[in-house]
């Protein structure tokens, strides 16, 4: 069978532009959801000459995603080359150490997760075809013939390439022996329910109940010769090692592990250990922090680790914050640890040493942006920002010499494209122009960055997207407020189809990074501790007042929506500011913190940020005070509730309670429950159905009202 790597220039032709383009750009439509493709999974080759990436297309006919793989030269010469195998698409591109492109044949991905509410046929229809196997190809040779990749042992290769270390599972613990008699066994076989006796019995997006964690096997570190042979076990700790990192001399492996990993009453707090290849184990930390991202410096003088506050430590010390996220250096020869980010108030991600050991590079959020940063490995060294601009750098990848980087750039006005630059941010170049047709054919509307003072004077950042065809003289316009999830996350630069869909239908769209958002420092991130909804709610409402005072927006035609924490925020705002919103759409939002405890798969947020459990007085007071359900008697806003049937992060009953409370008072409310769906409510069909119904709800209760001549209206709770 002949395998051919096909060559193609990447382009995207919208159906509406097939017979020529209109002189003016048209508004975005819901059908564009299936027309706009997505670039992702950028990977730069070790020699820095090529970047591979995927281009994904949402398929309406079968609810899947079709994946194509392309490569392009980092110097900008030539056109993108599509990689195919027997004429078919390939996926999961990765580079081998000798600069071959490795890929899989599974180029069709399921877009939905079904956990219930359907038969086995539903699941089978959602599963991607498993064509199996990995293949390698030399992209430097046009029309090269792919060859099947040889199996490579999983694990971490030693600096000299001769050994592979991995944490290998031991035998799985056997369940207790069944001592039932035949009569009891017959009735056990007839039982159709679920039985479990462990505390962590659920996890969103997985089968219910989750497997008994007590039966999970321990793992030990083994080393195996790269050219084959039997593995040698070098630890006997009975834990589950992770974050394996070789010392440059090849004689030591650092790793993290939690000695209490089987204790269901204990929160995770992995410490740092080291083991010689002869099996001598030493412990480096025992401090209650959570450690990860281990890496030795190229000269072996330091061990780098990422440190965050452990949940158990926060509870034990009764802290009113969640602590910082820092990069710590441990001198290999002994001595005091060095905190590289002690005076830097953001959160490092994916740290990596430069080959010469002069810097540690990492990415981080700064406000609504994401950029590359670096710091020299010495006490007091300043953190330097390498890349800049109002944008988000996503899928950032580095070549072996760390001379070049490749990434996608997220902005509000276009889907992401692939870019490259030198490691110091110079010689930046856009490599792809996949979405030129989108930008030329669709009227993606302008998004403006805003800053304002909240109720207590805190600076808040947000973004306002204009409606399609915006003309100040044609106002006032309606406004939809989006609230992000988390709460410890952030919105920022990146194309958002739903927001553009609402803008295309005549709405201003407002997005805020309220307090508890990341990218603004620890004090801001933990500013809502003990009172979720209060200060962050004030941040949102103060932002609404800001845009009402500055833009032609009708203050009586304001809607609010969000998912997860954004759903909670929506529930909270309609109870605290009952006359501010003409319509709301709450997706997977908490309404009752008391009932959420124990029915959701995350209980730590209550035990930390609410200072306890529902049977502890201080926590009870906070949970009652911050539960939207306890204030539901004030709601006057027609509200659409959206929930996954199998949501175990925010259980369905949370939406049900709020829905019933509103309907009981005669306030319009509607429930949409997605069968078999977890917290995220995935699937293209579901996404489109949801957007159609959200827009219809807002159009009914916002645009259906007479236009008010009032363009600004202030007021606090109950006003």
Secondary structure, 3 states (H helix, E strand, C coil): CCCCCCCCCCCCCCHHHCCCCCCCCECCCCCHHHHCCEEEEEEECCCCCEEEEEEEEEECCCCEEEEEEEEEECCCCCCCEEEEECCEECEEEEECCCCCEEEECCCEEECCCCCCCCCHHHHHHHCCCCCCCEEEECCCCCCCCCEECCCCCCCEECCCCCEEEEEEECCCCCCCCCCCCHHHHHHHHHCCCCCCCCCCCCCCCCCCCCCCHHHCCCEEEEEEECCCCCCEECCCCCECCEEEEECCCCCEEEEEECCCCCCCCCCCCCEEEEEECCCCEEECCCCCCEEEEEEECCCCCEEEEEEECCHHHHHHCCCCCCCCCEEEEEECCCCCCEECCCCCCCCCEEEEECCCCCCEEEEEEECCEEEEEEECCCCCCCEEECCCCCCEEEEEEECCCCCEEEEEEEECCEEEEEEEEECCCCCCEECCCCCHHHHHHECCCCEEEEEEECCCCCEEEEEEECCCCCCHHHCCEEEEEEECCCCCCCCCCCCCHHHHHHHHCCEEEEEEECCCCCCCCHHHHCCCCCCCCHHHHHHHHHHHHHHHHHCCEEEEEEEEEEECHHHHHHHHHHHHCCCCCCEEEEECCCCCHHHHCCCCCCCHHHHHHCCCCCCCHHHHHHHHHCCHHHHHHHCCCEEEEEEECCCCCCCHHHHHHHHHHHHHCCCCEEEEEECCCCCCCCCHHHHHHHHHHHHHHHHHHHHCCCCCCCCCCCCCCCC
